[in-house]
Amino acid sequence: MDAPTPPVRRETSTREIVALLAAFMAINAFALDAMLPALPAIGDDLGALVDNQRQWVIVAYTFGFGFSQMLWGPLADRFGRKPVMAWGVALYFLFAMACALARDFDVLVASRFMMGAAGAVSRVLVIAIVRDLFEKEEMARVMSLTFMVFMVVPVIAPTVGIAILQVGSWRWIFAFLGLWGLFVLLWGQVRLPETLHPEWRRALDAGAIWRASKRAMKDRLSMGYTLALTFVFSVLIGYLASIQQILGQVFERPEALGWVFAAIAAPMGVASWGNSRIVTRFGLRRVGHTGILVFAVSSVAHLGWHVAFGSTLTSFIAFMAVTLTAFAFSAANFGTLAMTNMAPIAGTASSVQGTIGTIGGASIGALIGQAYDGSVLPFIAASAACGMVALAIVLVTERGRLFHTPPEEQDEASA
């Protein structure tokens, strides 16, 4: 069992650290969600005339986000969190500007891939920083608070994109994304402490990285909860890839993107706040396992409702709000459970878990998006399937027992 996390001296308050880490996470939320209202204009300007082709503006970012995570974690375990975060966000700014200047759709997609690869530094290091500073339920509480602020972004990001399009072209959205990255970069350099414990600094060599990666991949909790999150995350990616088409073509309400997104995302933010309040009382497994049960049941119920009665915009919003609220309850707690035994290799473990979860989720999510055929059925059916698979993986990981804290973890918590 790993030793308790030693304290890190810091002058910045926990509240500001949470806000700063949420701002880092928001880099990626803005990069995905603010683009949704711009997809038709991007396609028209750059010659991507097939609707499903435009989804690659979203999906390419997610693939880049997944493929680079094995780079950022080992670098952060060797050189520290702050300098690696600075380089990653600086590259994010440069590739955002490349997207703003793109004159060809393929160039834009390639730049989006690289933009996602740079933005992945925030995902890896936010989790590593939280793991550096906090333990167990307190770690889950801080992660929930971070995600709570992060979840506010999907509520406002499409509206921000729409507002920018009212005064300028879609290229201005990329300029906004780059400037947001610069703002967060400067804030972090001034106020974020270096959280890597000196005794956990690891050599940057292939053998050390492989040993740390193998440890992360062989740990039952690490891989079990990572794979469960992969299938949950794929539903979110499929939703982001196809929601603009679903609203515009299925429900014939393209102008409703902003408020529909807010109606579905706002409960996710409330759930993240609620998770931060209840996880220390009820525990990671009780809350996280309840979340995945609700996710699976609501997604299957959504499919049953669609088959029996068809879908209206109201029913779609209601079912998706419940499903993605359950996603919020499961995501932070599953991420914490996956990191349970990973403290000395937090950066590399976060990279391994993020690479598997993001590439897997992006691949399945892309398939969900590309299955769009002018109806909402492919998305709803895929969501139900992913929810049931995620629940099955959790059952296997916990050896058939939900809501149960193993005795060794109870003993450690009481000590």
Secondary structure, DSSP 8 states (H G I E B T S, - for coil): ----------SS-HHHHHHHHHHHHHHHHHHHHTTGGGHHHHHHHHT--SHHHHTHHHHHHHHHHHHTHHHHHHHHHHH-HHHHHHHHHHHHHHHHHHHHH--SHHHHHHHHHHHHHHHHHHHHHHHHHHHHH--HHHHHHHHHHHHHHHHHHHHHHHHHHHHHHHHS-THHHHHHHHHHHHHHHHHHHHH------GGG----SHHHHHHHHHHHHH-HHHHHHHHHHHHHHHHHHHHHHHHHHIIIIISS-GGGHHHHHHHHHHHHHHHHHHHHHHHHHH-HHHHHHHHHHHHHHHHHHHHHHHHHH---HHHHHHHHHHHHHHHHHHHHHHHHHHTTT-GGGHHHHHHHHHHHHHHHHHHHHHHHHHT--SSSHHHHHHHHHHHHHHHHHHHHHTTT-SS---HHHHHHHH-
